[in-house]
Amino acid sequence: MIVVKIELWPCGNKSLRREIARAEIANDGVMADEDGRLYELGNYEYELREKRSDVTRSKLRKRSGHVYAFPRKTLGVWDLLYRILQDGVGNRNA
């Protein structure tokens, strides 16, 4: 499992940090064929959680979904996170 935490550090003070969001990413377990050869593509389930924040006034939000056929041997974890955010949050910069 991959866990991505987003923390707020008021004025850069680590001792006052608090987690404001979290992504949990899990491979669905289908990793090899009958001969034990690892698949080039992986499927991932994810859950995105945003905690209630007095700063942003946001409420707890939770989204979950799947990313299928991710080329896990040629792309890295940031690429996986990018695809998860595209799926779970969508394009907000348009």
C-alpha positions, -999 to +999 in steps of 0.1 A: +000+000+000+011+035-007+000+063+016+004+100+007-002+124+036-007+161+032+002+181+063-002+218+071+027+233+091+016+267+103+044+292+097+067+263+089+065+250+124+067+212+123+056+208+159+022+224+150+017+202+120-017+185+113-028+162+086-054+177+063-057+150+036-046+115+028-045+092-002-044+054+003-034+035-028-035-003-031-025-027-059-055-050-065-031-080-061-032-092-098+005-091-104+016-123-122+003-148-146+001-186-140+039-189-148+048-163-123+058-136-148+050-102-135+025-082-155+036-049-170+004-033-161-011-029-126-046-021-113-049+002-083-077+010-059-076+044-041-093+064-015-088+101-011-099+117+022-098+154+031-103+163+068-124+191+080-103+223+081-108+255+100-084+271+075-102+262+043-136+257+059-139+225+040-159+195+053-147+159+052-147+147+017-140+112+005-136+098-029-126+064-041-121+047-074-097+026-096-069+032-120-066+003-145-038-008-167-012+015-152+023+008-167+039+002-134+073-009-147+079+022-169+062+050-149+067+060-113+047+067-082+041+104-091+026+093-124+003+069-105-007+097-081-013+120-111-037+095-127-055+090-094-060+127-090-072+130-126-097+102-119-108+113-084-106+151-086-108+158-123-094+187-142-098+219-122-073+241-141-095+245-172 
